[in-house]
Amino acid sequence: QVQLVESGGGLVQAGGALRLSCVVSGRTFSRYGMGWFRQAPGKEREFVAAIRQSGSISYYSIAVKGRFTIARDNNKNTVYLQMNSLKPEDTAVYYCATKASEYSGSYTDPVSYDSWGQGTQVTVSS
């Protein structure tokens, strides 16, 4: 059974930084792409960032590009999301997810992911 456990969320002032972590178990981590998504109250879940299995290619939404960095450590079965220059509009529950297949499906589409963590709350105050 695949398990994903996020951590690192919290309350931070605008302009601050947080680093989220997601530890994956029950799957050969290095074989799968990973993604971060977020969902704010009353809004749909949206793509934030993703990284290919090797870690050499990553993708970002326009909203976070240049401020957030995704990385992975295949030895630790962990994917990270470094979030800098946080804005109040970044406030959401952040989820990590494993991509079902490295060879099909869009990295930015949540339907391409088959396992999800429970989420971690990020709140940015103005």
DRENMAR-146856 format. One record per residue: x, y, z of N, C-alpha, C, O in turn; residue in three letters. Coordinates in steps of 0.1 Angstrom, whole numbers, plus 5000, padded with zeros to 4 digits. Example, Ala and Ser with C-alpha at 12.3 -4.5 7.8 and 13.67 -1.06 7.14 Angstrom:
NODE|5132|4943|5078|5123|4955|5078|5132|4967|5078|5142|4967|5085|ala
NODE|5128|4978|5071|5137|4989|5071|5129|5000|5079|5134|5011|5080|ser
END
This chain:
NODE|5008|4988|5000|5000|5000|5000|5009|5012|5000|5018|5014|5008|gln
NODE|5006|5021|4991|5014|5034|4990|5009|5044|5000|4997|5046|5002|val
NODE|5019|5050|5007|5016|5060|5017|5024|5072|5014|5036|5071|5011|gln
NODE|5018|5084|5015|5025|5097|5013|5022|5105|5025|5010|5107|5029|leu
NODE|5032|5110|5031|5031|5118|5043|5038|5132|5042|5050|5132|5040|val
NODE|5029|5142|5041|5035|5156|5040|5038|5162|5053|5031|5158|5063|glu
NODE|5047|5171|5054|5050|5179|5066|5056|5192|5061|5060|5194|5050|ser
NODE|5057|5201|5071|5063|5214|5069|5054|5226|5067|5059|5237|5065|gly
NODE|5041|5224|5067|5032|5235|5065|5032|5243|5078|5038|5240|5088|gly
NODE|5025|5255|5077|5024|5263|5089|5019|5277|5085|5014|5280|5074|gly
NODE|5021|5286|5094|5017|5300|5093|5029|5309|5091|5039|5308|5099|leu
NODE|5029|5317|5081|5041|5325|5078|5036|5339|5072|5025|5340|5066|val
NODE|5044|5349|5075|5040|5362|5069|5044|5363|5055|5052|5356|5049|gln
NODE|5037|5372|5048|5040|5374|5034|5055|5378|5032|5060|5385|5040|ala
NODE|5061|5372|5022|5075|5374|5019|5084|5363|5026|5095|5362|5023|gly
NODE|5078|5355|5034|5085|5345|5041|5087|5332|5033|5083|5332|5021|gly
NODE|5092|5322|5039|5095|5309|5032|5091|5297|5041|5091|5298|5053|ala
NODE|5088|5287|5034|5085|5274|5040|5091|5263|5031|5092|5265|5019|leu
NODE|5094|5251|5037|5098|5240|5029|5089|5228|5033|5089|5224|5044|arg
NODE|5082|5223|5023|5074|5211|5025|5081|5199|5021|5090|5199|5012|leu
NODE|5078|5188|5029|5084|5175|5026|5073|5165|5024|5062|5166|5030|ser
NODE|5076|5155|5016|5066|5144|5014|5074|5131|5013|5083|5129|5004|cys
NODE|5072|5122|5023|5079|5109|5023|5069|5099|5018|5058|5098|5022|val
NODE|5075|5091|5009|5067|5080|5002|5071|5067|5006|5083|5064|5007|val
NODE|5062|5058|5009|5065|5044|5012|5056|5035|5004|5045|5039|5000|ser
NODE|5060|5022|5003|5051|5013|4996|5052|5013|4981|5045|5006|4974|gly
NODE|5062|5020|4976|5064|5021|4961|5079|5024|4958|5085|5030|4967|arg
NODE|5083|5019|4947|5097|5022|4943|5098|5036|4939|5095|5039|4927|thr
NODE|5101|5045|4948|5100|5059|4946|5107|5064|4934|5101|5073|4927|phe
NODE|5119|5059|4931|5127|5064|4920|5121|5062|4906|5126|5067|4897|ser
NODE|5111|5053|4905|5105|5050|4892|5093|5059|4889|5088|5058|4877|arg
NODE|5089|5069|4898|5077|5076|4895|5080|5091|4896|5088|5096|4904|tyr
NODE|5073|5098|4887|5073|5113|4888|5065|5117|4900|5056|5109|4905|gly
NODE|5067|5129|4905|5060|5134|4917|5055|5148|4915|5061|5155|4907|met
NODE|5044|5151|4921|5038|5164|4919|5033|5170|4932|5030|5163|4942|gly
NODE|5032|5183|4932|5026|5190|4943|5014|5198|4938|5015|5204|4927|trp
NODE|5003|5197|4945|4991|5204|4941|4986|5212|4953|4991|5209|4965|phe
NODE|4977|5221|4951|4972|5228|4963|4957|5231|4961|4952|5231|4949|arg
NODE|4950|5233|4972|4936|5235|4971|4932|5246|4981|4933|5243|4993|gln
NODE|4927|5257|4977|4922|5267|4986|4907|5266|4988|4900|5259|4980|ala
NODE|4902|5271|4999|4888|5269|5002|4879|5275|4990|4881|5286|4985|pro
NODE|4870|5266|4986|4860|5270|4975|4866|5270|4961|4860|5274|4952|gly
NODE|4878|5265|4960|4885|5264|4947|4888|5250|4944|4889|5241|4953|lys
NODE|4891|5247|4931|4895|5234|4927|4910|5232|4930|4917|5241|4932|glu
NODE|4913|5219|4931|4927|5216|4933|4935|5220|4920|4931|5218|4909|arg
NODE|4947|5226|4923|4954|5231|4911|4969|5227|4912|4974|5224|4923|glu
NODE|4975|5226|4900|4988|5221|4899|4998|5232|4904|4996|5244|4902|phe
NODE|5008|5228|4911|5019|5237|4916|5032|5234|4910|5038|5243|4903|val
NODE|5037|5222|4911|5050|5218|4906|5051|5203|4905|5043|5196|4911|ala
NODE|5060|5198|4896|5062|5184|4894|5076|5181|4890|5083|5190|4885|ala
NODE|5080|5169|4892|5094|5166|4889|5094|5151|4884|5088|5143|4889|ile
NODE|5103|5149|4873|5104|5136|4867|5111|5127|4877|5118|5131|4886|arg
NODE|5111|5114|4873|5117|5104|4882|5131|5106|4885|5136|5104|4896|gln
NODE|5139|5111|4875|5153|5113|4877|5156|5125|4885|5167|5127|4890|ser
NODE|5147|5134|4885|5149|5147|4891|5155|5158|4882|5157|5169|4886|gly
NODE|5158|5154|4870|5165|5163|4861|5155|5173|4854|5160|5183|4849|ser
NODE|5142|5170|4854|5133|5179|4847|5121|5182|4857|5116|5173|4863|ile
NODE|5118|5195|4858|5107|5199|4866|5098|5208|4859|5101|5214|4849|ser
NODE|5086|5210|4865|5076|5218|4859|5069|5227|4870|5069|5223|4881|tyr
NODE|5065|5239|4866|5059|5248|4875|5047|5255|4869|5046|5257|4857|tyr
NODE|5038|5258|4878|5027|5267|4874|5032|5281|4872|5042|5285|4879|ser
NODE|5025|5289|4864|5029|5303|4862|5029|5310|4876|5037|5319|4878|ile
NODE|5019|5306|4884|5017|5314|4897|5029|5313|4906|5031|5321|4914|ala
NODE|5037|5302|4905|5047|5299|4915|5061|5299|4908|5071|5299|4916|val
NODE|5062|5300|4895|5075|5299|4889|5084|5310|4893|5080|5322|4893|lys
NODE|5096|5307|4896|5106|5317|4901|5106|5319|4916|5115|5325|4922|gly
NODE|5095|5314|4923|5095|5315|4938|5096|5301|4944|5101|5300|4955|arg
NODE|5090|5291|4938|5090|5278|4944|5100|5269|4936|5103|5271|4924|phe
NODE|5106|5259|4944|5115|5250|4938|5111|5236|4943|5110|5233|4955|thr
NODE|5110|5226|4933|5107|5212|4937|5120|5205|4935|5128|5207|4926|ile
NODE|5122|5195|4944|5134|5187|4944|5130|5173|4950|5120|5172|4956|ala
NODE|5139|5164|4947|5136|5150|4952|5150|5144|4956|5160|5147|4951|arg
NODE|5149|5135|4966|5160|5127|4971|5156|5113|4970|5148|5108|4978|asp
NODE|5160|5106|4959|5156|5092|4957|5161|5083|4967|5156|5071|4969|asn
NODE|5172|5087|4974|5177|5078|4985|5169|5079|4998|5169|5070|5006|asn
NODE|5161|5090|4999|5153|5092|5011|5138|5090|5008|5129|5092|5017|lys
NODE|5135|5087|4995|5120|5085|4991|5113|5098|4995|5101|5097|4999|asn
NODE|5119|5109|4992|5113|5122|4997|5113|5132|4985|5123|5133|4978|thr
NODE|5102|5139|4984|5101|5151|4975|5099|5163|4983|5092|5163|4993|val
NODE|5105|5174|4979|5104|5187|4986|5098|5198|4978|5098|5197|4966|tyr
NODE|5093|5208|4985|5088|5220|4978|5093|5232|4986|5088|5235|4997|leu
NODE|5103|5238|4981|5108|5250|4988|5100|5262|4983|5100|5265|4971|gln
NODE|5094|5269|4992|5085|5280|4988|5091|5293|4994|5091|5295|5006|met
NODE|5095|5302|4985|5100|5315|4989|5091|5326|4985|5082|5324|4976|asn
NODE|5093|5338|4990|5085|5350|4987|5070|5347|4987|5063|5350|4977|ser
NODE|5066|5341|4997|5052|5336|4998|5042|5348|4998|5045|5359|5004|leu
NODE|5031|5346|4992|5020|5356|4991|5008|5351|4998|5006|5339|4999|lys
NODE|4999|5360|5002|4986|5355|5008|4978|5346|4999|4971|5337|5003|pro
NODE|4979|5348|4986|4972|5339|4976|4978|5325|4975|4973|5317|4968|glu
NODE|4989|5323|4982|4995|5309|4982|4988|5301|4993|4991|5289|4994|asp
NODE|4980|5307|5001|4973|5300|5012|4964|5289|5007|4956|5291|4998|thr
NODE|4967|5277|5011|4959|5265|5007|4964|5253|5014|4974|5253|5022|ala
NODE|4957|5242|5012|4962|5229|5016|4970|5223|5005|4966|5223|4993|val
NODE|4983|5219|5008|4992|5214|4998|4993|5199|4999|4994|5193|5009|tyr
NODE|4992|5193|4987|4992|5178|4986|5003|5174|4977|5006|5180|4967|tyr
NODE|5010|5163|4981|5019|5156|4972|5012|5144|4966|5003|5139|4972|cys
NODE|5017|5140|4954|5011|5129|4947|5021|5122|4939|5031|5128|4934|ala
NODE|5019|5109|4937|5027|5101|4928|5021|5099|4915|5009|5096|4914|thr
NODE|5028|5101|4904|5023|5100|4891|5021|5085|4887|5030|5077|4890|lys
NODE|5010|5082|4881|5007|5067|4879|5016|5061|4869|5020|5050|4870|ala
NODE|5020|5069|4859|5029|5064|4849|5039|5074|4844|5035|5086|4843|ser
NODE|5052|5070|4843|5062|5080|4838|5060|5083|4823|5065|5093|4818|glu
NODE|5053|5074|4816|5052|5075|4802|5039|5080|4796|5038|5081|4784|tyr
NODE|5029|5083|4804|5017|5088|4799|5011|5097|4809|5014|5097|4821|ser
NODE|5002|5106|4804|4995|5115|4813|5003|5128|4815|5015|5128|4815|gly
NODE|4996|5139|4816|5002|5152|4818|5007|5153|4833|5000|5149|4842|ser
NODE|5018|5159|4834|5023|5162|4848|5015|5173|4855|5015|5173|4867|tyr
NODE|5008|5181|4848|5000|5192|4854|4986|5188|4857|4979|5196|4863|thr
NODE|4981|5176|4853|4968|5172|4855|4966|5162|4866|4973|5152|4867|asp
NODE|4958|5166|4876|4957|5157|4888|4952|5143|4885|4955|5134|4893|pro
NODE|4945|5141|4874|4940|5128|4871|4952|5118|4867|4950|5106|4866|val
NODE|4963|5124|4864|4975|5116|4861|4982|5109|4873|4991|5101|4871|ser
NODE|4977|5113|4885|4983|5109|4897|4974|5099|4904|4962|5101|4904|tyr
NODE|4980|5088|4910|4971|5078|4915|4972|5076|4931|4964|5069|4936|asp
NODE|4981|5083|4937|4982|5082|4952|4985|5096|4957|4993|5104|4951|ser
NODE|4978|5099|4968|4979|5113|4974|4981|5113|4989|4977|5103|4995|trp
NODE|4988|5123|4993|4990|5125|5008|4977|5131|5014|4968|5134|5007|gly
NODE|4978|5133|5027|4966|5138|5034|4966|5154|5033|4956|5160|5037|gln
NODE|4977|5160|5029|4977|5174|5028|4983|5181|5040|4983|5176|5051|gly
NODE|4989|5193|5038|4994|5201|5049|4990|5215|5046|4991|5220|5035|thr
NODE|4986|5222|5057|4980|5235|5055|4992|5246|5055|5001|5245|5063|gln
NODE|4991|5254|5045|5000|5266|5044|4991|5278|5045|4982|5280|5037|val
NODE|4994|5287|5054|4987|5300|5056|4997|5311|5055|5006|5312|5063|thr
NODE|4994|5321|5046|5003|5332|5045|4995|5344|5049|4985|5348|5043|val
NODE|5000|5351|5059|4993|5363|5064|4999|5376|5057|5011|5376|5054|ser
NODE|4990|5386|5055|4994|5398|5048|5000|5408|5058|5004|5419|5055|ser
END
